[in-house]
Amino acid sequence: MRTGKRALAPGTVVVVTGASSGIGRAVARAFAARGARLVVTARSADVLDEVARECATAHALAEAVAVPADVTDAVATARVAEVALDRFGRVDVWVNAAGVGVLGRLDQVPPDDVRRLWEVNVLGVFHGMRATLPAMRRRGRGVIVDLSSLLGGAVEAPYQGPYAASKAALISLDEVLRQELALSGDHGISVCTVLPTGVDTPFFRHAANRTGRRVRSLPAVATPERVARAVVGAAVRPRRHVVVGPGARLLPAAHALAPDLVRRLIRRRTEDVYFDAPGTAPDTAGILHDPSGDTAAVSGGRHARIRTAGRRAAGLAVLTAGAGAVVGALRVRSRLPSRLPSRLPSRFPSRPSH
């Protein structure tokens, strides 16, 4: 993602939730490499200390403080903001990167799993907003960056209903906050929603899996580092929405042109390619309720394979969806009014964030 000629000012104070692994950890590293002063938070205290040490040595001006907290706890999240203010005097950027997943049919996923997912993915973001907004309002400026997803933001896939719905909720939550900030005159505070495509993180290894099926081959079409660069870019030059990853703009456009075709492609590919046969995986809650286990990895280990044997297949899937959508649109064009706009509006235009 291009950020123009502007760069992150060294000494920028950044809070990153979900910083122990995946996108959150990559985001913390990316800000640290540019000389930011960080407060990193997640549930895993030991891993978080390791992240803070990594960040502190990434740049001569970088500093990092680890504050273990569960974002579902409003008091604990407020404490993260207090530490940032006590240590650095302000919060310039707050990144809500904490997120969890549940795989399973809607009629088979335990309600407790869905409740926990929403508490982390949506209520956790809400707590982050409430924790940082008072300080940003006092200074008259700041940037809030929320990690949503194109899954839920633009398209949906079977077996990921609760996750997709939670990410769609963030888009609405962010838009409401933008409108409220405009009404209150807080024009110096920006809210950016980042929507990645599939990312090579340990997400599916950490997710609760209630399908009874092994996750066989989910495409790693973007690295966590690529998403992290987009997040830094959003902090430097805020926009309402930032989409990131191969096909990130093509997929929403294809869905807008031929939604039934794209849904069918996604449905069949999910069923036939991404999941193994029934009975190939145990029922597991992953790290949904308990952060113990492998929570320190940034990537899921798939990207190297995608770049060699699998990358062409992943790219072909995106291109097929786009080409199929165009074909579908041409087939129905004769039934559309003769006067059509010369350019379809983007579902996620790059506009100022307030």
N, C-alpha and C positions, 0 to 999 in steps of 0.2 A: 504494500500500500504506500502511495506517495504522500509525503508530509511536507512537500514544498521545501523552501529554504529554511524554515523554522526548525529549531532543535530544542530539546528539553533543557531547561536551565539547570545547571548543576546546583545541588542543594534543594531541589524541589522535594517537598515532603509528600510521601505517598504511603497510603495504607492499602494492603492487599489481603483480602480474605481468601481462604482456600489455598494458602501459599505452600502447603506441604508437598504437593505433587501436581502433575499435569499442567494445565494452562496457568493456574495460579502461581506455581513455582517458576515457570518460564517467564511470566510477567514480572515477578519480583527480580529475577536475574536481569531482565532487559532494562528495567528502571535503574538498577544498581550499576550496570555497565555504563550508564550515562551520568553517573555521579549523584543519583538521588539519595535522599535520606528516607529510610523505610521503616515502617512498622508492619511486620508480617504476622498473620494470625491463622490458626487452624486448630483442630482438636488434638493433634499429635505433638506433644511438647518436645519429645526428643528429636523428632524429625525437624521441627520448627527451628530448634537451636542450630541444627546443621544448615538450614536455609539461611538463617541470619549470618552465619560465619561465611558462607559462600558470597552473600551479597556484600558484606563488609570488605571483602578482599577484591571485589570486582573492579573497583575504581578508587583512585587516590582520595576522592572526596566523598565516597559512599559511606554511609552508616546504616546499621540495621538493628532493630530491636525486635525480639520475639515475644509475643504476648499470646499464650495459648487461650483459646476461647471457642465456644460453640456458638455459631451465629444464630442458632435458634433461641438462644438466651439473650433477651434484650439488655439485661444488666451487664452481662459479660461483654457484649458488643460495645456498649457505651463505655466500658472500661478501656477497651482498645483505643477509642478516640481520646479518652482522657490521658492515656500514656503518650500518645502522639503529641498532644498539646503540652503536656508537662515537659517532654523531652525536647521537642522541636518548636513549640510555640504556635503551630498552625497545622492545618491539613490542606494541601493544595489539590491533591487527587485522591479519591477513594475508589478503589476497584473492587467490585463485588464479583469475585471469581469462584466462590465456594459453590459446589454443586454435586449432587448425587443422582443416581439413576436406578430405575427398576425396569426389568424386562418381563413381559408377561401379558397374557390376554386380560382385558379389562374385567372379565367375569371370573378371573382366577387369581388376580393379584390381591394379597391380603390388605385390608383397609389400613392396618397399621403401617405397612410399607408406603402406601400412598400418602398417608398423613405425614410421615416423617420426611418424605421427598418434598412435599409442599412446604413444610416447615423450614427446610434448608434452602430450597431453590427460590422460594417466593418470600416467606416471612423473614428469612435471613437477609435478603436484599432490603426489605422494608426496615429491618432493624439497623442495617448499615446506613441507610438514608437518614433515619432519625438521629443516629449517633453523630453524623458529620455535619448535617445541615446547620445547626445553631452556630458552630464556629465559622462555617463558610459565610453565613449571613452576616456575622459580625464584621468579617473582613471585606465583604462585598464581592467575593469571587471564589471560585473553586470549580472542580470538575468531578462529576460522578460518572464512572464507567461501569456498566452492567453487562455481564456476559450472558447473552441469550443464545439462540441457535436458529439456523435456517430450518431445523426440524421443529416445527411448531410455529416458526415465524413465516415460513413460506410454503412448506410441504409437510406432510405427515407420513408416518410409516407404521405398519402393524407392530404390535408388541411393545411399543414405546409411548403409549397413550398418556400416562401420568407425566412423564418427562416432557413430552411435546407440549402438553397443556400448561405446564409450569413455565416453560420458556415463552410461550405465547402470552402468558400473564405478565411477564416482565415488560413486553413491548407496550402493553396498555398502561402498566404502572408507571413506566418512564414518561409516557406521553402525558399522563395526568399530572405528574410532577412538573413537567415543563410548563404546562398551562398555569399551574398554581404559582410557580416562580414568576411567570410573566405578570400575573394578577397582583402579586405582592411587591412587584418592582425589583425583584432580585435578578436583574438582567446579567449580572456578572457570573452567575452560577450556571454551568452547562451540564447537561445530562446526555450521555451518549450510550446507545445500545449497540453492542458489537454482536454480529450474527455470523459465526463461522459455519462452514460446511463440516464434513467429517474431519476429525482431528486425531492424529496418532498419539493418544494418551492412554493411561491405564484405565480409562473410564469403564470399559466393558468388563475388565477384570475385577474392578471394584464394585460394579453394580450388583444389586440384588437380581438373581435370575430365577424366575418362577415359571419358566417355559418348559423345564425338563429337557432342554435341548442345548447342546454346546454351541457357543458362538463360534462359527467356523471361519469366516473370512469377512470382516468388516473393512471397507476400504479406508486406508489412511491417506486422505487426499491433501492434507495440510499438516505441517509440523507445529508443535506447540510454540516454537520460536517464531514462526510466521504470524500466528495469532497474537503473540506478545508484541511484536513490532506494530501490529495494527492498533493494539491497545495504547501503546506509547504514542503513536500517531494521533489517536483520538484525544489524548491528554494535551498534546501540543496544539492541535488544530481541531477543536471539538465540532462534531456534526451529530445530527439526530441519530443516524444509523450508519454503521460501517459493516459492510459484508466482506468476508475474507475467505480465501480458499479457491482452488480451481472450480470453475462452474458456479461460483457464488452468485454471479449476476445472471448467468444463463438459465439456471434452474428456476428461479422465480418467474423469469420471462416465459420459459417454456410452459410452466404451470398456468400462467395467465392466458396463454394462447390455446392450449389444449389440455385442460386440467384432467379430464377423464383418462386420456392417454398416459400422462405422466403418472397419475395415481396407479394405473394398471402396471406400468413398468416398475415402479417402486415396490408395489405389492408383490409382484412375482419374483423380483430379484431378492427381496428380503426373505421370502419363503424358501426359494430354491437355492440361493447362493450363500446367504449370510448365516443361516442356521443349519445345524446338522439334524439328523433324524431324532424323533421323540425318544426319550429314555437314555440320551447320551450325556446328560449332565445332572448332577444332584440339585435338589432344591436348596438355594443358598440366599442368605440376606446380604452377602458381600460385606462391605464396610458401612452399610446404610445406618445401622444402629450402633456399631462398635468400630472405632478407627484402628483397632489392632490389625497387624498383618503388614503386607507390603503397601505402604502408603507414601513412599518416598520417591517413586519413579516419576520422571517428567514425561517420557514417551512410552508408548505401548510396545515398542520393538518391531512394529510392522513397517515403518516407513522405508527402511532399507530394502525390504523385499518388494514394496510397491514400486520403488524407483528402478528396480531391475525387471523382474518378471511380471509384477502385477500392475505397474503404473499404467501401462498401455490399456489394460483391461478396465481400470478405473476411469481413465479418460474416455475410453470408448463408450462406457455406460452413460457418462454425462453428455457426450456428443450425440449419442443415439436418442436420448431424451429430448435434446434440443431440436435435432433434425426431425424427429417424429412429431414434435409439437408444431413445427413449421408446416410439415405436410398436412397435419390435421387442420391447421388454420386455413391453408389453401383450399382444402376440401370443402370447408364451410363458407368460404369467402363469397361465393355466389349467392348465399342466403343472407349476407349482411347488407346494410344500407350502403349505397354507393359512396356517400361522403364519410370517410373515416379519417381520424387524425393521422398525420404523416408519421408520427412517432408515439409509440405507446408510453405512457408515463411509467416510471420505475416505481415498484412497490416500496422500495427503500431509497428515496432520493437523498443525495448528499446535500443537506441544507444546514444552515446554522442551527445550533442545538437549543436555541431559545428565541 
